[in-house]
């Protein structure tokens, strides 16, 4: 993906245009968590209107019935739990309970790494997806953020980890991996892979490795060779699986790998 395409993708993700357009699939109800501020009311019982927060234990203290465990429940389930206790206690015969979520704090996602605004962000709807949270953090930094996002957390009580190629997901149109996030999830954007150029080139240094970048394209990043440089003297220093550095004489159509070092020798003729 070119730098221009990456910048355009970053802008779209930042404003939530892509995330909103691609968020499809089964809706997931928001689950109450510790710190959430809620307003509980009962139809025709104004004395039972209460504004409170869900405690760290997940419980809420409510008039007449005492502590009610609401942590982990959806809004509808929490309304039913309070209604059942009011009815079972004989306080209200046919309670119609309404819960309004005033402030989200209980379910937060940590977004780390090469994003514009790393930090912890609340899940504001039950169907908040990976790209929604990435947009909240301003998207990956176009110049240094990797395409592959790492999502980790817990699913069904077990450790969960998934690597998701964001550009490939949108290019292919397959948004199955744009999964809903849960409280406690961690989204990590690693630094983009780089390669290095030195020797007889106009601008030596490290450069972002774009996908399927060839040796010729890599040389173009450095603005080409100096008048003393020669393509015949081009070598790639590449570390193999055994940790040893191999010296390769590449073709210009060969693909560059992460951490490759391109060296352009001086021509002696």
VOPAGU-2260 file (C-alpha; in pm, 1 decimal, decimal comma):
REM VOPAGU-2260
SITE   aa  ch    i         X         Y         Z
SITE  UNK   A    0       0,0       0,0       0,0
SITE  UNK   A    1     142,5     338,0     -99,3
SITE  UNK   A    2     192,4     622,2     146,2
SITE  UNK   A    3     -85,3     819,5     -29,4
SITE  UNK   A    4    -329,3     531,3       3,8
SITE  UNK   A    5    -228,6     489,3     366,4
SITE  UNK   A    6    -290,3     856,4     438,8
SITE  UNK   A    7    -634,1     836,4     278,4
SITE  UNK   A    8    -716,8     525,7     481,5
SITE  UNK   A    9    -599,2     697,4     798,8
SITE  UNK   A   10    -824,3     997,5     728,9
SITE  UNK   A   11   -1126,2     778,3     662,9
SITE  UNK   A   12   -1069,1     571,8     974,0
SITE  UNK   A   13   -1012,0     884,4    1179,9
SITE  UNK   A   14   -1353,5    1022,0    1091,9
SITE  UNK   A   15   -1517,3     683,8    1133,0
SITE  UNK   A   16   -1641,0     669,3     772,3
SITE  UNK   A   17   -1498,7     328,3     694,6
SITE  UNK   A   18   -1567,2     186,2    1036,5
SITE  UNK   A   19   -1930,1     291,7    1026,2
SITE  UNK   A   20   -1984,8     171,9     671,7
SITE  UNK   A   21   -1827,8    -167,2     728,3
SITE  UNK   A   22   -1971,3    -247,9    1072,5
SITE  UNK   A   23   -2212,3    -526,3     991,9
SITE  UNK   A   24   -2331,3    -848,4    1149,1
SITE  UNK   A   25   -2501,0    -957,5    1468,8
SITE  UNK   A   26   -2560,7    -687,1    1727,2
SITE  UNK   A   27   -2416,0    -740,1    2073,4
SITE  UNK   A   28   -2590,1    -590,9    2377,6
SITE  UNK   A   29   -2386,4    -360,2    2598,1
SITE  UNK   A   30   -2294,7    -520,0    2930,9
SITE  UNK   A   31   -2290,4    -309,6    3245,8
SITE  UNK   A   32   -1957,4    -284,3    3422,1
SITE  UNK   A   33   -1797,9    -129,2    3728,5
SITE  UNK   A   34   -1808,6     250,6    3716,1
SITE  UNK   A   35   -2104,8     280,5    3479,2
SITE  UNK   A   36   -2348,0     553,5    3587,3
SITE  UNK   A   37   -2713,2     452,7    3548,1
SITE  UNK   A   38   -3057,2     596,3    3623,0
SITE  UNK   A   39   -3317,9     345,4    3742,2
SITE  UNK   A   40   -3687,2     431,5    3739,6
SITE  UNK   A   41   -4011,3     238,9    3792,7
SITE  UNK   A   42   -4329,9     340,1    3611,3
SITE  UNK   A   43   -4574,3     523,4    3841,2
SITE  UNK   A   44   -4329,3     495,6    4133,4
SITE  UNK   A   45   -4128,6     820,4    4135,7
SITE  UNK   A   46   -3990,5     746,2    4483,3
SITE  UNK   A   47   -3796,5     454,3    4330,0
SITE  UNK   A   48   -3605,9     671,4    4081,9
SITE  UNK   A   49   -3234,6     642,3    4161,1
SITE  UNK   A   50   -2914,4     761,1    3995,4
SITE  UNK   A   51   -2618,4     545,7    4095,8
SITE  UNK   A   52   -2299,5     375,9    3979,3
SITE  UNK   A   53   -2219,3      10,5    3942,0
SITE  UNK   A   54   -1971,5     -82,8    4215,9
SITE  UNK   A   55   -1644,5    -268,5    4161,4
SITE  UNK   A   56   -1823,1    -584,3    4273,2
SITE  UNK   A   57   -2083,2    -530,6    4000,8
SITE  UNK   A   58   -2359,3    -460,3    4253,6
SITE  UNK   A   59   -2599,2    -167,4    4285,6
SITE  UNK   A   60   -2782,2     -75,9    4606,0
SITE  UNK   A   61   -3149,1      -9,7    4534,9
SITE  UNK   A   62   -3432,9     100,6    4767,7
SITE  UNK   A   63   -3643,2    -175,3    4928,1
SITE  UNK   A   64   -3445,3    -464,3    4777,7
SITE  UNK   A   65   -3087,3    -378,5    4877,6
SITE  UNK   A   66   -2789,1    -495,6    4671,4
SITE  UNK   A   67   -2859,4    -621,1    4319,5
SITE  UNK   A   68   -2590,4    -777,0    4103,9
SITE  UNK   A   69   -2598,9    -596,1    3768,2
SITE  UNK   A   70   -2237,7    -621,8    3650,8
SITE  UNK   A   71   -2211,9    -823,8    3330,8
SITE  UNK   A   72   -2582,5    -793,1    3251,6
SITE  UNK   A   73   -2733,0    -619,6    2950,7
SITE  UNK   A   74   -2970,0    -328,6    3011,9
SITE  UNK   A   75   -3272,2    -550,3    2948,4
SITE  UNK   A   76   -3140,3    -821,1    3182,2
SITE  UNK   A   77   -3068,6    -564,6    3454,7
SITE  UNK   A   78   -3421,4    -422,2    3425,5
SITE  UNK   A   79   -3564,5    -773,0    3458,5
SITE  UNK   A   80   -3344,2    -851,6    3762,1
SITE  UNK   A   81   -3469,5    -544,6    3952,5
SITE  UNK   A   82   -3830,4    -604,2    3845,5
SITE  UNK   A   83   -3817,9    -963,5    3970,1
SITE  UNK   A   84   -3686,5    -858,9    4312,2
SITE  UNK   A   85   -3949,4    -584,8    4347,7
SITE  UNK   A   86   -4223,8    -829,9    4257,7
SITE  UNK   A   87   -4087,4   -1118,1    4471,0
SITE  UNK   A   88   -4057,9    -886,5    4770,4
SITE  UNK   A   89   -4417,1    -774,2    4731,0
SITE  UNK   A   90   -4317,0    -408,5    4688,2
SITE  UNK   A   91   -4460,4    -355,3    4338,2
SITE  UNK   A   92   -4707,1    -597,1    4183,1
SITE  UNK   A   93   -4626,0    -540,0    3815,6
SITE  UNK   A   94   -4307,3    -333,7    3806,6
SITE  UNK   A   95   -4206,2    -171,9    3480,0
SITE  UNK   A   96   -3838,3     -92,1    3530,2
SITE  UNK   A   97   -3639,9     134,4    3302,5
SITE  UNK   A   98   -3262,0     176,1    3317,3
SITE  UNK   A   99   -3090,2     462,8    3139,0
SITE  UNK   A  100   -2714,0     444,3    3093,4
SITE  UNK   A  101   -2583,0     789,1    3185,8
SITE  UNK   A  102   -2207,8     740,7    3155,8
SITE  UNK   A  103   -1987,8     462,5    3021,6
SITE  UNK   A  104   -1691,6     369,4    3238,3
SITE  UNK   A  105   -1720,1       3,4    3318,2
SITE  UNK   A  106   -1608,6    -140,1    2983,3
SITE  UNK   A  107   -1291,9      10,4    2849,4
SITE  UNK   A  108   -1046,4     -90,2    2579,7
SITE  UNK   A  109    -676,1      -5,5    2589,6
SITE  UNK   A  110    -531,2     113,0    2257,8
SITE  UNK   A  111    -153,6     110,2    2250,9
SITE  UNK   A  112     136,5     145,9    2011,7
SITE  UNK   A  113     161,3     350,9    1695,6
SITE  UNK   A  114    -173,7     530,2    1704,3
SITE  UNK   A  115    -240,6     902,7    1711,2
SITE  UNK   A  116    -405,6     907,3    2055,1
SITE  UNK   A  117    -314,5     600,4    2262,8
SITE  UNK   A  118    -506,3     546,8    2584,9
SITE  UNK   A  119    -807,7     379,0    2742,8
SITE  UNK   A  120   -1145,8     435,5    2579,7
SITE  UNK   A  121   -1496,7     330,2    2692,0
SITE  UNK   A  122   -1714,4     102,5    2482,8
SITE  UNK   A  123   -2014,0     323,5    2419,4
SITE  UNK   A  124   -2240,5      76,8    2236,6
SITE  UNK   A  125   -2289,2    -295,5    2253,2
SITE  UNK   A  126   -2175,6    -353,0    1896,0
SITE  UNK   A  127   -1856,5    -146,2    1900,7
SITE  UNK   A  128   -1608,1    -306,6    1664,3
SITE  UNK   A  129   -1232,5    -306,8    1625,8
SITE  UNK   A  130   -1230,7     -32,4    1360,6
SITE  UNK   A  131   -1465,2     181,6    1572,8
SITE  UNK   A  132   -1214,6     178,6    1858,3
SITE  UNK   A  133    -924,1     237,9    1620,5
SITE  UNK   A  134   -1105,8     543,0    1485,1
SITE  UNK   A  135   -1161,7     667,1    1841,5
SITE  UNK   A  136    -783,4     665,2    1891,9
SITE  UNK   A  137    -731,7     862,0    1570,8
SITE  UNK   A  138    -623,8     564,7    1360,8
SITE  UNK   A  139    -276,2     424,2    1308,0
SITE  UNK   A  140       1,3     676,0    1240,9
SITE  UNK   A  141      34,2     665,8     859,0
SITE  UNK   A  142     412,8     698,0     852,3
SITE  UNK   A  143     499,8     444,4    1121,0
SITE  UNK   A  144     197,9     231,1    1217,5
SITE  UNK   A  145     182,8    -127,5    1093,4
SITE  UNK   A  146    -105,1    -255,8     882,2
SITE  UNK   A  147    -158,2    -555,9    1109,4
SITE  UNK   A  148    -344,1    -486,1    1434,8
SITE  UNK   A  149    -312,7    -719,7    1732,7
SITE  UNK   A  150    -627,4    -768,5    1942,9
SITE  UNK   A  151    -598,4    -954,8    2272,1
SITE  UNK   A  152    -831,9   -1015,9    2563,5
SITE  UNK   A  153   -1062,1   -1282,8    2703,0
SITE  UNK   A  154   -1334,5   -1476,7    2522,1
SITE  UNK   A  155   -1541,5   -1731,4    2713,3
SITE  UNK   A  156   -1292,2   -1711,5    2998,6
SITE  UNK   A  157    -996,0   -1804,5    2778,9
SITE  UNK   A  158    -706,1   -1592,9    2655,3
SITE  UNK   A  159    -774,5   -1457,1    2307,1
SITE  UNK   A  160    -532,6   -1313,4    2050,3
SITE  UNK   A  161    -598,3   -1223,2    1688,7
SITE  UNK   A  162    -383,9   -1051,5    1425,1
SITE  UNK   A  163    -594,6    -851,0    1179,4
SITE  UNK   A  164    -468,1    -696,9     855,3
SITE  UNK   A  165    -683,7    -384,1     837,5
SITE  UNK   A  166    -610,0    -268,2     476,6
SITE  UNK   A  167    -642,2    -624,1     340,9
SITE  UNK   A  168    -975,8    -661,4     518,5
SITE  UNK   A  169   -1121,5    -354,5     348,1
SITE  UNK   A  170    -960,4    -419,7       8,9
SITE  UNK   A  171   -1100,7    -773,5      -3,6
SITE  UNK   A  172   -1438,4    -665,3     135,2
SITE  UNK   A  173   -1422,8    -936,5     401,6
SITE  UNK   A  174   -1512,6    -766,4     729,6
SITE  UNK   A  175   -1559,3   -1085,4     930,4
SITE  UNK   A  176   -1248,1    -997,5    1130,6
SITE  UNK   A  177   -1388,3    -655,9    1220,4
SITE  UNK   A  178   -1513,8    -817,2    1538,7
SITE  UNK   A  179   -1688,9    -656,3    1837,0
SITE  UNK   A  180   -1453,9    -560,4    2118,9
SITE  UNK   A  181   -1515,9    -636,0    2484,9
SITE  UNK   A  182   -1421,7    -461,1    2807,6
SITE  UNK   A  183   -1061,1    -532,0    2899,6
SITE  UNK   A  184    -948,3    -587,0    2539,5
SITE  UNK   A  185    -612,8    -449,6    2426,3
SITE  UNK   A  186    -557,9    -320,9    2073,4
SITE  UNK   A  187    -191,6    -291,1    1982,1
SITE  UNK   A  188     -51,4    -130,4    1668,0
SITE  UNK   A  189     310,2    -231,6    1620,2
SITE  UNK   A  190     572,3     -22,7    1445,1
SITE  UNK   A  191     568,5     -78,1    1070,2
SITE  UNK   A  192     848,9    -294,6     925,7
SITE  UNK   A  193    1142,5    -104,4     776,8
SITE  UNK   A  194    1441,7    -163,2     554,4
SITE  UNK   A  195    1770,3      24,9     527,1
SITE  UNK   A  196    1970,8     172,4     238,6
SITE  UNK   A  197    2326,3     300,6     248,9
SITE  UNK   A  198    2624,7     345,9      20,6
SITE  UNK   A  199    2617,3     536,2    -307,5
SITE  UNK   A  200    2256,7     659,9    -290,0
SITE  UNK   A  201    2112,7    1010,4    -274,2
SITE  UNK   A  202    1935,9     965,9      61,5
SITE  UNK   A  203    2045,5     676,7     274,2
SITE  UNK   A  204    1858,7     575,1     588,3
SITE  UNK   A  205    1564,8     365,0     703,2
SITE  UNK   A  206    1237,0     351,2     511,4
SITE  UNK   A  207     896,9     200,0     568,3
SITE  UNK   A  208     859,2    -135,6     395,5
SITE  UNK   A  209     541,8    -129,7     188,1
SITE  UNK   A  210     377,7    -459,8     103,3
SITE  UNK   A  211     524,0    -635,9    -202,8
SITE  UNK   A  212     794,9    -372,1    -238,7
SITE  UNK   A  213    1065,1    -465,7    -492,2
SITE  UNK   A  214    1433,2    -382,0    -480,6
SITE  UNK   A  215    1385,8    -124,9    -756,5
SITE  UNK   A  216    1104,3      42,5    -563,0
SITE  UNK   A  217    1322,5      44,2    -253,8
SITE  UNK   A  218    1601,6     219,0    -440,7
SITE  UNK   A  219    1351,9     477,5    -559,9
SITE  UNK   A  220    1276,4     564,8    -195,0
SITE  UNK   A  221    1635,0     686,0    -161,0
SITE  UNK   A  222    1599,4     910,5    -471,2
SITE  UNK   A  223    1827,3     684,7    -673,9
SITE  UNK   A  224    2199,2     628,9    -701,3
SITE  UNK   A  225    2475,7     887,5    -695,2
SITE  UNK   A  226    2694,0     935,9   -1003,3
SITE  UNK   A  227    2945,1     694,7    -846,9
SITE  UNK   A  228    2690,3     425,3    -766,4
SITE  UNK   A  229    2621,2     114,0    -974,9
SITE  UNK   A  230    2326,3    -123,6    -969,5
SITE  UNK   A  231    2569,1    -406,7   -1045,9
SITE  UNK   A  232    2722,3    -349,2    -707,0
SITE  UNK   A  233    2393,2    -377,8    -521,1
SITE  UNK   A  234    2391,6    -620,0    -228,9
SITE  UNK   A  235    2131,1    -712,6      32,9
SITE  UNK   A  236    2243,5    -802,0     383,0
SITE  UNK   A  237    1969,2   -1025,0     527,6
SITE  UNK   A  238    1959,1   -1203,4     862,1
SITE  UNK   A  239    1854,7   -1565,9     822,5
SITE  UNK   A  240    1652,8   -1787,0    1060,2
SITE  UNK   A  241    1978,3   -1901,1    1223,8
SITE  UNK   A  242    2071,8   -1541,7    1305,6
SITE  UNK   A  243    2356,2   -1527,3    1056,1
SITE  UNK   A  244    2373,5   -1247,1     800,8
SITE  UNK   A  245    2356,4   -1352,1     437,4
SITE  UNK   A  246    2485,2   -1134,6     154,0
SITE  UNK   A  247    2263,7   -1158,9    -154,3
SITE  UNK   A  248    2303,5   -1024,5    -506,8
SITE  UNK   A  249    1937,7    -948,8    -586,3
SITE  UNK   A  250    1744,1    -890,5    -903,5
SITE  UNK   A  251    1564,4    -557,9    -923,2
SITE  UNK   A  252    1231,4    -740,9    -924,0
SITE  UNK   A  253    1306,1    -933,4    -602,7
SITE  UNK   A  254    1097,6    -848,2    -296,9
SITE  UNK   A  255    1254,5    -670,5      -1,5
SITE  UNK   A  256    1203,9    -825,0     342,8
SITE  UNK   A  257    1174,1    -653,7     678,8
SITE  UNK   A  258    1508,2    -535,0     820,6
SITE  UNK   A  259    1692,9    -592,4     492,6
SITE  UNK   A  260    1995,7    -368,4     442,4
SITE  UNK   A  261    2052,1    -255,8      82,7
SITE  UNK   A  262    2409,4    -153,3       6,2
SITE  UNK   A  263    2504,5      19,6    -319,5
SITE  UNK   A  264    2872,2      -5,6    -398,0
SITE  UNK   A  265    3084,4     248,1    -577,7
SITE  UNK   A  266    3159,6     188,9    -944,5
SITE  UNK   A  267    3527,8     166,8   -1027,7
SITE  UNK   A  268    3483,6     205,2   -1401,5
